Amino acid sequence: MLSAEAAKPRRIAGRRDWFSMMDNEAMANTSLRADRIRATLTQAFAPTELAVQDDSARHAGHAGAQEGGQSHYSVLLVSAAFQGVSRVARSRAVHAALAAEFGPAEQGGMHALALTLRTPEEQAASSGR
């Protein structure tokens, strides 16, 4: 995620230049999206298990898909933080944590996120451990 200072608009010649610069920065930032997702979710939820998969290739040619991928992700997140939390609340918490990654595809934003969110007990039961 960008620091508060880095996210502040810089004074440049004109508004159009500022938006162009922001678009270029957004595109450059997509190169490490999976790493940023992992880091953000690790910090927010202290997972016991975390898998982040870029599914963009499977969505090539459909709305929201962008050249170069990094638009569609699947996440398996297992965390004790989900204990006693509804499925909807879990999803909202993850979406809130990753809010900076979403945005218009034209600007390099993430388009889709498939979530599997479990407690360690739920993960053990689902995998037969």
C-alpha positions in Angstrom: 0.0 0.0 0.0 1.1 3.5 -0.5 2.1 5.6 2.5 -0.1 8.6 3.3 2.7 10.9 2.0 3.1 8.9 -1.3 -0.7 9.0 -1.9 -0.9 12.8 -1.7 -1.2 14.5 -5.1 1.9 16.2 -6.2 1.8 19.7 -7.6 2.5 19.6 -11.3 1.6 21.7 -14.3 -2.1 20.9 -14.6 -4.9 18.6 -13.5 -4.7 16.5 -16.7 -1.0 15.9 -16.1 -1.7 14.8 -12.5 -4.2 12.2 -13.6 -1.9 10.9 -16.3 0.9 10.5 -13.8 -1.5 8.7 -11.4 -2.5 6.3 -14.2 1.2 5.5 -14.9 1.9 4.9 -11.3 -1.1 2.6 -11.0 0.0 0.5 -13.9 3.6 0.3 -12.5 2.1 -0.8 -9.1 0.3 -3.8 -10.6 3.6 -5.6 -11.1 3.6 -6.8 -7.5 -0.1 -7.1 -6.8 0.0 -10.7 -5.6 2.9 -9.8 -3.2 0.9 -6.7 -1.9 -2.2 -8.9 -1.4 -0.1 -11.4 0.6 1.5 -8.7 2.7 -1.7 -6.8 3.4 -3.7 -9.9 4.3 -0.8 -11.2 6.5 -0.6 -7.9 8.4 -4.4 -7.7 8.8 -5.3 -11.3 9.6 -2.2 -13.2 10.8 -3.2 -16.2 8.7 -2.2 -19.8 9.5 -2.6 -20.5 5.8 -2.6 -18.1 2.8 -2.7 -18.8 -0.9 -3.0 -16.1 -3.5 -3.5 -17.2 -7.1 -3.6 -15.0 -10.2 -6.5 -16.3 -12.3 -6.4 -13.6 -14.9 -5.4 -15.9 -17.8 -8.7 -17.8 -17.4 -10.6 -14.5 -17.9 -8.8 -13.2 -20.9 -11.1 -11.4 -23.3 -14.0 -10.7 -20.9 -14.9 -7.5 -19.1 -12.4 -6.3 -16.6 -9.6 -8.5 -18.0 -6.5 -6.5 -18.8 -3.5 -7.2 -20.9 -0.8 -8.6 -18.7 -3.2 -10.1 -16.2 -3.2 -9.2 -12.5 -6.9 -8.4 -12.6 -8.5 -11.6 -11.3 -7.4 -13.4 -8.1 -8.4 -16.3 -5.9 -7.5 -16.2 -2.2 -7.6 -18.9 0.4 -7.2 -17.3 3.8 -7.2 -19.3 7.1 -7.2 -17.2 10.2 -8.2 -17.4 13.8 -9.4 -13.8 13.3 -12.5 -15.3 11.6 -13.6 -17.1 14.7 -17.3 -16.2 15.5 -17.4 -13.9 12.4 -20.1 -14.4 9.7 -19.1 -15.2 6.1 -20.4 -11.8 5.0 -18.4 -10.0 7.7 -15.2 -11.9 6.8 -15.6 -11.0 3.1 -16.3 -7.3 4.0 -13.2 -7.3 6.2 -11.0 -8.7 3.4 -12.4 -6.3 0.8 -11.8 -3.4 3.1 -8.2 -4.5 3.7 -7.6 -4.7 0.0 -9.6 -1.6 -1.1 -6.6 0.1 -2.5 -6.1 -2.7 -5.0 -9.5 -2.3 -6.7 -10.3 0.2 -9.4 -10.9 0.7 -13.0 -9.2 -1.9 -15.2 -8.0 0.9 -17.5 -6.0 2.2 -14.6 -4.6 -1.2 -13.5 -7.1 -1.9 -10.8 -8.0 -5.4 -9.6 -11.3 -6.5 -11.2 -12.3 -9.7 -9.4 -11.5 -11.5 -6.1 -12.7 -15.0 -5.3 -12.4 -15.6 -1.5 -12.3 -18.8 0.6 -12.2 -17.5 4.2 -12.0 -20.1 7.0 -11.0 -20.5 10.6 -8.2 -23.1 11.3 -10.9 -25.5 12.6 -13.0 -25.1 9.4 -9.9 -25.6 7.3 -9.1 -28.8 9.2 -12.6 -30.1 8.8 -12.7 -29.3 5.0 -9.3 -31.0 4.3 -9.9 -34.0 6.6 -7.0 -33.2 8.8 
